[in-house]
Amino acid sequence: MSSGPGGVVGKGKKSNSNRLSWFVARRYLASRKRGRLLSFITWISLAGVTVGVTALIVVLGVMNGMQEELRDKILGSTPHVLVLEHGPSLRMSDWRPVMDSVRTLPRVRAAAPFILTKVAVLRSEEYAQSADLYGVSLEMDPDEAVTEMEAEILQGVHDLGPTESGYPPVVLGSRLADRIGAFPGDTLRVISLENIRPSPYGHLIPTVRAFEVSGTFTTGMYEYDVGNIYAPLEVVQGLLGILDSDQVSGLSVRIDDPWEATAVGQSIRDEL
């Protein structure tokens, strides 16, 4: 900045810098009297750089959009943080005080119990499909839901209430329902691959329960739509034989920023 007579401030250095930039640009872009081919090659190079930068911007935009879409679909059914108890099986006893402690930590927005177990689902004798059965607590407030799927269940978008048949309700992924030919109102048999007991003759007997299909859901993720099913928490506890001990698989946690999951997980570990 330079000050002239009368206190007027002028931008001398910036103006000189602009003149130099334009001089260099004209020097390399303008054609000479004896070098018209050089100007033609320069314009071709400029066009190539422009096309390359445009393509790079478009590709980055598409990739960023795809990343956000995949992230939203994954986090729609997956908690930000899982709190599990070390042991030979995926079981957590006396989980209510642990949940209360987790909820008081900074950056934690919600925490809820869950049960995850592997099952086999069959509608007829001809075909059985493996699936991940999630037990969802229906006592939670919809505003305190950990995932979007749980929020939709608590809001009644996917009904897990009483059924006409009296069997426990279950919500299936749309692709899983298509694969086994199940429709709302149908009766399914769910076989627990975890709660298996030996018979007096030495044979292994799995636990089998009848469920009624109360609805289907579509997340847009093939792995979830073909492999996830949801039922009330108490029903899944009964299927696994842990209802009396009130055990769960663990706690699912939703935080303010999913990118801080590692740091928040470490703070939860330190607190517990």
ABEGO torsion letter per residue (X at the ends): XBBBBGGBBBBAAAAAAAAAAAAAAAAAABBBAABAAAAAAAAAAAAAAAAAAAAAAAAAAAAAAAAAAAAAAAAAABBABBBBBBEABBBBBGAAAAAAAAAABBGBABBBBBBBBBBBBBABAABBBBBBBBBBBAABBAAABABAAAAAAAAGABBABBBAAGBBBBBBBAAAAAAAGBBBGBBBBBBBAABBBBBAAGBBBBBBBBBBBAEBBBAGBAAAAAABBBBBAAAAAAAAGAAAAGBBAEBBBBBABAAAAAAAAAAAAAAX
